[in-house]
Amino acid sequence: MGQHGMDPSAPLTGTPSKKTKRKLKYEMRKQLISFVFMIFLTSMAFISIASDAIPATFAIPFILLLAVIQVVLQLYVFMHLNERGNGWTNIMIWTGVLIAILTVATLMLLIGVRKW
């Protein structure tokens, strides 16, 4: 049972207020625009590589840039990291991202990857 003895899986009763409807409509529009933008980023990466539109030396950094933009958008739009109460979650996620970047960069330096 949820708060005040209510079953959280039970459907809501009554009609939502105008403020709630407006907020839900805004959230749906934001998610739809973000979804379309992410499809655009994915298709841009695919088309640019498939058509040889960008030089081979810039291909991997370009794909990584688009991937980073897409990951950040997904975290903030679909995983709701921009909402209040997610402070520690944000800190832990970005600390993990920083550690991953540092680990990959260090391994690249140690192994001697010099393709770029």
C-alpha positions as CSV (number, residue, x, y, z in Angstrom):
1,M,0.0,0.0,0.0
2,G,1.1,3.5,-0.8
3,Q,0.7,6.7,1.0
4,H,-2.5,7.2,3.0
5,G,-3.5,3.6,2.5
6,M,-4.0,3.9,-1.3
7,D,-3.0,1.2,-3.7
8,P,-0.3,2.8,-6.1
9,S,-1.3,0.4,-8.9
10,A,-4.9,1.5,-8.9
11,P,-6.0,4.0,-11.6
12,L,-6.5,7.6,-10.6
13,T,-10.0,8.6,-10.0
14,G,-11.5,11.9,-11.1
15,T,-10.2,14.2,-13.7
16,P,-6.7,15.9,-13.5
17,S,-6.5,19.6,-13.0
18,K,-5.7,22.0,-15.8
19,K,-2.2,22.5,-14.3
20,T,-1.6,18.8,-14.3
21,K,-2.8,18.4,-17.9
22,R,-0.6,21.3,-19.0
23,K,2.4,19.8,-17.2
24,L,1.8,16.3,-18.7
25,K,1.4,17.8,-22.2
26,Y,4.6,19.8,-21.9
27,E,6.5,16.7,-20.7
28,M,5.2,14.6,-23.6
29,R,6.1,17.3,-26.1
30,K,9.6,17.6,-24.6
31,Q,10.1,13.8,-24.8
32,L,8.8,13.6,-28.4
33,I,11.1,16.4,-29.5
34,S,14.1,14.8,-27.8
35,F,13.3,11.5,-29.4
36,V,13.1,13.0,-32.9
37,F,16.4,14.9,-32.2
38,M,18.1,11.6,-31.1
39,I,16.9,9.8,-34.3
40,F,18.3,12.8,-36.2
41,L,21.7,12.5,-34.5
42,T,21.8,8.7,-35.1
43,S,20.8,9.1,-38.8
44,M,23.4,12.0,-39.2
45,A,26.1,9.7,-37.8
46,F,25.1,6.8,-40.1
47,I,24.7,8.9,-43.2
48,S,28.0,10.8,-42.7
49,I,30.0,7.6,-42.4
50,A,28.1,5.7,-45.1
51,S,28.5,8.5,-47.7
52,D,32.1,9.4,-46.8
53,A,31.0,12.9,-46.1
54,I,33.6,13.5,-43.5
55,P,37.3,12.6,-43.6
56,A,38.4,9.3,-42.1
57,T,40.6,11.0,-39.6
58,F,37.6,12.9,-38.2
59,A,35.1,10.0,-38.3
60,I,35.7,8.6,-34.8
61,P,35.8,11.9,-33.0
62,F,32.6,13.0,-34.8
63,I,30.8,9.8,-33.9
64,L,31.9,10.1,-30.3
65,L,30.7,13.7,-30.1
66,L,27.3,12.7,-31.4
67,A,27.2,9.8,-28.9
68,V,28.1,12.0,-26.0
69,I,25.4,14.5,-26.9
70,Q,22.9,11.7,-27.2
71,V,23.8,10.2,-23.9
72,V,23.5,13.5,-22.0
73,L,20.1,14.1,-23.6
74,Q,18.9,10.6,-22.7
75,L,20.0,11.0,-19.1
76,Y,18.4,14.4,-18.6
77,V,15.2,13.9,-20.6
78,F,14.3,10.2,-20.3
79,M,16.0,9.4,-17.0
80,H,14.7,12.7,-15.4
81,L,18.1,13.7,-14.0
82,N,17.1,17.3,-14.2
83,E,14.4,16.9,-11.6
84,R,14.9,17.8,-7.9
85,G,16.0,15.1,-5.5
86,N,18.5,13.6,-7.9
87,G,21.6,15.4,-6.6
88,W,23.5,12.4,-5.4
89,T,22.5,10.4,-8.4
90,N,23.8,13.2,-10.7
91,I,27.1,13.3,-8.7
92,M,27.6,9.5,-8.9
93,I,26.8,9.3,-12.6
94,W,29.1,12.1,-13.6
95,T,31.8,10.8,-11.4
96,G,31.5,7.4,-13.1
97,V,31.6,9.2,-16.5
98,L,34.8,11.1,-15.5
99,I,36.4,7.9,-14.2
100,A,35.5,6.1,-17.5
101,I,37.0,8.9,-19.6
102,L,40.1,9.0,-17.6
103,T,40.5,5.2,-17.7
104,V,40.1,5.1,-21.5
105,A,42.5,8.1,-22.0
106,T,45.1,6.5,-19.8
107,L,44.8,3.1,-21.5
108,M,45.1,4.8,-24.9
109,L,48.3,6.6,-23.7
110,L,49.7,3.4,-22.3
111,I,49.0,1.2,-25.3
112,G,50.1,4.0,-27.7
113,V,47.0,4.5,-29.8
114,R,47.8,7.3,-32.1
115,K,45.2,7.2,-34.9
116,W,44.0,10.8,-34.4
